[in-house]
Amino acid sequence: MSESLATLETQLHGLWMRSLNGDSACYERALTLLSGYLRGFLRNRLQSRLSDVEDLVQEILMAIHQKRHTYQSDQPLTAWAYAIARYKWVDHLRAHGRRESLHEDIDDWSETLLVEGEHEASDTQRDLEQVLAELPAKQREAIEHTRLQGLSISETAERTGQSEASVKVNIHRGLKTLMAKWGVQK
């Protein structure tokens, strides 16, 4: 353990033990100190999503508050707090990381998708229908309902009789098939 971490551990442990005995000022000071170190921990790991750092710090602090009774005083407080932070960080990545990397902003495609007249609009509609017709029915329906009609995953599941998980899988697989067929790179 580095000297700065040992100093932090000593300071935090004392504050935390007093806070567990009802000292609210010590509790506030301990959480303030922890939040600073948590921000650094998360900034290093969420460099592409720095806007999420503060929300995640608050979520971690709430988890620490809810789990404070599980802290064992003979264990390092920083290790216990960072374990909670790590689990929350991984949960965040699972919830946001994979899905968001698959989405492109529609504004980036606005000029490509721009249609001048009714004739071009009908040609575009026909082309889109032909492309989607090549997909299996469940994938096509999931994409049409969510991407073209703007329905939510749950609304699409209800209309198609698929589970929400199946709708998500079918959207992903359908879009992946279309990208592969048309040579689109991520």
TAUR-V507876 format. One record per residue. N is the residue number from 1. SS is DSSP state (@ for helix, = for strand, . for the rest). PHI is phi as a letter, one per 40 degrees, with the letter a starting at -180 (NA if undefined). OMEGA is omega in whole degrees, 0 to 359 (none if undefined). Layout:
BEGIN
<<N SS PHI OMEGA> <N SS PHI OMEGA>>
END
This chain:
BEGIN
<<1 . NA 180> <2 . c 182> <3 @ c 180> <4 @ c 178> <5 @ c 177> <6 @ c 178> <7 @ c 178> <8 @ c 181> <9 @ d 180> <10 @ c 181> <11 @ c 182> <12 @ c 182> <13 @ c 179> <14 @ c 178> <15 @ c 184> <16 @ c 181> <17 @ c 177> <18 @ c 180> <19 @ c 178> <20 @ c 176> <21 . c 172> <22 . h 180> <23 . c 184> <24 @ c 178> <25 @ c 178> <26 @ c 179> <27 @ c 179> <28 @ c 180> <29 @ c 180> <30 @ c 180> <31 @ c 177> <32 @ c 177> <33 @ c 180> <34 @ c 183> <35 @ c 177> <36 @ c 180> <37 @ c 177> <38 @ c 178> <39 @ d 178> <40 @ c 178> <41 @ d 184> <42 @ c 179> <43 @ d 179> <44 @ c 185> <45 @ b 182> <46 . b 185> <47 @ d 180> <48 @ c 182> <49 @ b 182> <50 @ c 179> <51 @ c 180> <52 @ c 187> <53 @ d 185> <54 @ c 178> <55 @ c 181> <56 @ c 176> <57 @ d 180> <58 @ c 179> <59 @ c 179> <60 @ c 179> <61 @ c 177> <62 @ c 178> <63 @ c 177> <64 @ c 178> <65 @ c 182> <66 @ c 183> <67 . b 185> <68 @ d 179> <69 @ c 181> <70 @ c 181> <71 . c 177> <72 . b 190> <73 . c 179> <74 . c 180> <75 . b 177> <76 . c 180> <77 @ c 182> <78 @ c 179> <79 @ c 179> <80 @ c 181> <81 @ c 179> <82 @ c 175> <83 @ c 176> <84 @ c 180> <85 @ c 180> <86 @ c 179> <87 @ c 179> <88 @ c 178> <89 @ c 179> <90 @ c 176> <91 @ d 179> <92 @ c 179> <93 @ c 179> <94 @ c 183> <95 @ c 188> <96 @ b 190> <97 @ d 186> <98 @ c 183> <99 @ c 186> <100 @ c 179> <101 @ c 180> <102 . c 186> <103 . c 173> <104 . b 179> <105 . c 182> <106 @ c 178> <107 @ c 178> <108 @ c 183> <109 @ b 189> <110 @ d 180> <111 @ c 179> <112 @ c 184> <113 @ c 182> <114 . c 180> <115 . b 184> <116 . c 187> <117 . b 181> <118 @ c 181> <119 @ c 178> <120 @ c 179> <121 @ c 180> <122 @ c 176> <123 @ c 179> <124 @ c 179> <125 @ c 180> <126 @ c 179> <127 @ c 179> <128 @ c 179> <129 @ c 179> <130 @ c 180> <131 @ c 181> <132 @ c 181> <133 @ c 180> <134 . c 181> <135 . c 171> <136 . d 187> <137 @ d 184> <138 @ c 178> <139 @ c 180> <140 @ c 181> <141 @ c 181> <142 @ c 180> <143 @ c 180> <144 @ d 183> <145 @ c 185> <146 @ c 186> <147 @ c 184> <148 @ c 181> <149 . c 177> <150 . g 179> <151 . c 177> <152 . c 178> <153 @ c 182> <154 @ c 177> <155 @ c 179> <156 @ c 179> <157 @ c 180> <158 @ c 182> <159 @ c 185> <160 @ c 182> <161 . g 177> <162 . c 172> <163 . c 179> <164 @ c 179> <165 @ c 179> <166 @ c 178> <167 @ c 180> <168 @ c 180> <169 @ c 181> <170 @ c 176> <171 @ c 182> <172 @ d 181> <173 @ c 179> <174 @ c 180> <175 @ c 178> <176 @ c 178> <177 @ c 180> <178 @ c 179> <179 @ c 180> <180 @ c 182> <181 @ c 185> <182 . c 174> <183 . g 179> <184 . c 178> <185 . c 177> <186 . c none>>
END
